[in-house]
Amino acid sequence: MKFALFSASALMAAALSFPVIAESLSSTITFINATGQDVVEIHTAPSATDGWSDNLIADGALSTGGEIATLVVADTDHCFHDFRFTLADGSVVEEVEIDVCDLDGQMFEIAVQA
């Protein structure tokens, strides 16, 4: 009996010592440019982190009224992402704490707040 209890305790301790790996998710999000000017860069990052991804616009710019579909990879521990859109005139639009885990296949409009 002592051996069975020890084995169960050892197994439980070993299981608790390994980190839980978050499930990786990817969402395809279509951005629609409603800013009135070209968007020259789109960057993303998990919310509450420093730094930004590489530019999600591979070539050229997203013209006003245009759409671009992009894949955003997240995990279940970091569903909330910030997005940074740089416009042709150098101004920046940021959208923060967007739940990308719920946006797969959805459209997201980029707009300038008046």
Stockholm file with secondary structure:
# STOCKHOLM 1.0

chainA/1-114         MKFALFSASALMAAALSFPVIAESLSSTITFINATGQDVVEIHTAPSATDGWSDNLIADGALSTGGEIATLVVADTDHCFHDFRFTLADGSVVEEVEIDVCDLDGQMFEIAVQA
#=GR chainA/1-114 SS CHHHHHHHHHHHHHHHHSCCCCCEEEEEEEEEECSSSCEEEEEEEETTCSSCCCCSCCSSCBCTTCEEEEEEEEETTCCEEEEEEEETTSCEEEEEEEEGGGCTTCEEEECCCC
#=GC SS_cons         CHHHHHHHHHHHHHHHHSCCCCCEEEEEEEEEECSSSCEEEEEEEETTCSSCCCCSCCSSCBCTTCEEEEEEEEETTCCEEEEEEEETTSCEEEEEEEEGGGCTTCEEEECCCC
//
